[in-house]
């Protein structure tokens, strides 16, 4: 179990839990963040800027603070 | 009259579809239950005249953001006969939730799956017939951009409209909106049974472009280089057009209007020619540049590059208490501050929204651009011009950053920053032209409202009392100028420029027109005259003041409406006036001290 903010660029993972208040939870789920969904990190902007996360067909950008609310399981290779 | 609502998530091409169906007949209107304006258009559908309303793009009906509230209140206060739901085909897996929410309200609906072309390219296939059966509503794949599938979708809408079902009952809708559950499960089942999505999804073109444009070190320099190139392009292409139009307008005056007014009384020909015609034609000469500017802005906006700018700038913006979306609003403000202020509705935290609204009026809007192009052409060489203009854009950013840094302590917030990154899209020629036309229309309305009244007032102030020479110190304008002299003299702003600044408070479009009236000249003659009256240091000081002080009355009204606070509005006015004075003072005195 890991946080999305700790995931390395290019690595695949599956969402295992979202720990956020109702508003943030809603916003995340509207953009496709749901338990069981696979995702990966494409890149991070400079100066510890936001992460670009790919979920299925959608690319989403979010800050590390928000990414730290999302728990993930990395695939065992 | 039938009423059709157009509804969908952000970035699904809703406005494109709206423009395509309505042509250019759209207008802005007020609706019961909501305080914001919505675009609507009258269209002919199946022998009925129907009103098509473009609702704001929303992620769901739960009503956490202001746009979502707007849609809820609209549906709960207005009867509708049909809802056209627009989704992005390639994101159907998560967007379908919105359809199910609408379905729960028992509203007659048509589901249009947009961007069918993009979905096809990525290998997504949708069984529309089966999906239609499961949803119990017509499902059609369309491309709003190219118009593919649109006749079929309208046909489906016509069938429903012709059934003459009773319109929705706002009270029932209001009740139903309170309860929405189970949607997630229903959605997953529908997707699993009807949609096939390849497991490895990559839009390779977008990825390739992003590798360069979102590069760790190259991204930001490339962004600013691209912006500079665009402004350079606008200037190089727009200038000859502007000169041509100014020449034609001058020709019209000498060839037709002067003989026409030759026999009328001096005051009438003065008012019409030196007042109205000089003022309006000087402003009108800028229309080509402004249209060009909006065309370029529309292209950048529709391309998906703005979300990338938000990604690149967020880290820096976070240090000022703002986020990447705030940066995008600043860029939108380059077109017009008013829509940029309204765009802050996507922010949920009030402190962040207020902080963003405090900085937006400092962005160099297209009306200020007119003033700058005029002054720069009059006082700088063609070689210097792009650099002077670019320095004003830099200055605009600097004042915004300073403001945010100084006020961020007052507006602390913990607003999350989450944003979708759409694939790059190229707008079609039709989209661009429609957008350009809307801007011209907008400009002409403003022109008729403010500019004509403004220039007539300026003419009256500079020509009365009639026993002194026009525009001299004895006229009303001269007296006002003298009144403000103690404040504006230290900035190198003379009494003629002061009058223009006062009228600029109403709208910056008046400034250039006012100068034309004050000097009683237009076109090249006006510029030559200005160049003999003031030097470049004074011009720069005047431009800095124009850049920073309150943009226009519309912006002030929007500030008050959006913040719902007069105190905030006054803070914004006082801050911008104060900052404008200090910056101009430092620049003017500094330059003089250095010997310029």
Contacts between the chains, C-beta under 8 A, distances in Angstrom:
chain1	res1	chain2	res2	distance
A	23	B	64	5.5
A	23	B	348	6.7
A	24	B	416	5.3
A	26	B	60	7.4
A	26	B	62	6.1
A	26	B	64	6.0
A	27	B	59	7.4
A	27	B	64	7.3
A	27	B	416	7.0
A	27	B	418	5.9
A	28	B	418	6.8
A	29	B	184	8.0
A	30	B	59	3.7
A	30	B	60	5.5
A	30	B	94	7.5
A	30	B	97	7.6
A	31	B	59	7.3
A	31	B	94	7.3
A	31	B	418	6.4
A	31	B	420	6.1
A	32	B	93	7.5
A	32	B	94	4.4
A	34	B	184	7.6
A	42	B	210	7.8
A	43	B	210	7.9
A	43	B	214	6.3
A	43	B	216	7.8
A	45	B	214	7.4
A	45	B	216	7.7
A	45	B	219	7.5
A	45	B	311	5.5
A	45	B	312	5.9
A	45	B	314	6.4
A	45	B	315	5.9
A	46	B	216	5.1
A	46	B	217	7.0
A	46	B	219	7.5
A	46	B	220	7.7
A	46	B	312	7.9
A	46	B	315	6.6
A	47	B	315	4.0
A	47	B	316	7.0
A	48	B	315	6.2
A	49	B	311	7.1
A	49	B	312	7.4
A	49	B	314	5.2
A	49	B	315	3.5
A	50	B	311	5.8
A	50	B	314	4.9
A	50	B	315	7.4
A	50	B	324	6.9
A	50	B	417	6.4
A	52	B	214	7.3
A	52	B	311	6.7
A	52	B	421	6.4
A	56	B	93	6.2
A	56	B	94	7.9
A	56	B	197	6.7
A	56	B	201	6.4
A	57	B	90	5.3
A	57	B	91	5.4
A	57	B	93	6.7
A	57	B	122	7.2
A	57	B	124	7.6
A	57	B	197	6.6
A	57	B	201	5.2
A	58	B	91	5.8
A	58	B	94	6.9
A	58	B	420	6.5
A	59	B	420	7.1
A	59	B	421	4.0
A	59	B	422	7.9
A	59	B	423	7.9
A	60	B	418	6.4
A	60	B	419	7.0
A	60	B	420	5.6
A	60	B	421	6.5
A	61	B	307	7.4
A	61	B	310	7.2
A	61	B	311	4.9
A	61	B	314	7.6
A	61	B	324	7.5
A	61	B	417	7.7
A	61	B	418	7.3
A	61	B	419	5.1
A	61	B	420	7.9
A	61	B	421	5.5
A	62	B	416	7.4
A	62	B	417	6.3
A	62	B	418	4.4
A	62	B	419	7.5
A	63	B	314	7.0
A	63	B	318	7.4
A	63	B	323	8.0
A	63	B	416	7.2
A	63	B	417	4.8
A	63	B	418	8.0
A	65	B	416	7.4
A	66	B	416	4.9
A	66	B	417	6.9
A	66	B	418	5.9
